[in-house]
Amino acid sequence: MTGSQLIQRLASKYSDLSPRDIDSIVRTILQSIGDYLAKDGRVEIRGFGSFQNHITPPKTGRNPKTGELVKVAAKRRPHFKPGKELRDRVNQ
């Protein structure tokens, strides 16, 4: 499902809201989740799942062209863990 499909689906379900309002709401929610993760926070949505950062420690890599050793810095990457209700719905 794409973002526009989500907005169309919500607009058909909530006819009292305009598609423009729904688009603004969806963008605000996604932006808020991203901003909070950028501050190294954790976002939990009950019944859906949680978002948090996983830290990849620094390591020594290798340049595939030259074979030279290269230091790779530590990284944070977002990770989603589905909640129990979502896992149960998907597995039915």
N, C-alpha and C positions, 0 to 999 in steps of 0.2 A: 504494500500500500504506500502510495506517495503522499506527500504533505497535502497536495491539492485534493486527492481522493479522500483523505481524512476530513478536510474542511467541508467538502461536498456532503459527506456522510453525516457529519455533525449538523450541517445546515438543514438537511432533510429531517433530522430527528428533532431539532430545536428550531422550529419555524419562527419563533418570536425574536430570534437573533438573526442579524444579517450575516451573509458570508464574510463581509469585511470585518465585522466584530469578531467572528469566530477565528478568522485568520489572525487577527491581532492577539486574541487570547492564546492560541496555539503557539505563536511566535514568542509571546511573553513567557509562557511556561518553559519552552525549550531553551530560551535565552537565560532564564533564571537558573535552570539546572546546569547549564554550561558555565555560568558565572560562578556558581557555588563550587563546582568541581575545580575551577581554575584557582580558587582560594584554598584548595586542598580539603574541601569539605566532603561530606557524604550525604546523599539524597536518598530517602526511603519513601516509597509510595506504597502504602499498605495494600496488599492483594495483587500488586503488580510486580514490584521488585525494588532493587536498590542499585544506585550508581555510586561508585567510589573509584579512587585512583589506585592503581597498582604501580609500585615503583620497581623499575628495572635497574639493578645495580650497575655501576660502571664496569666495563670489561675491556679486554684487549681483543680487537678484531684484526682482520687481515684484508688488505686491499686485493681484490681478486685479479686485477690486471698485473700488478707489480709484485704481489706477494709480501709487500711491506707491512709490518705490524703497525696498527693504528689504534689509538686510545678512543674508545667510544664512551661518551659521557652518560651519566645516569639519566633516566627518563621517567616521566610519569605518563601513564596512559589510562584513559577511562575504561572502566570495566563494569558490565551490567550483570547482576545476579538476579534471575527471576525469582519471584516469590512462590510460595507453595500453591496458592490458588491458580496462578498463571500456569505453572508446570502441570497441575492436574487438568486444567482445561485443554492445554495443548496435547497432552497424552491420552485424551479420551478418544 
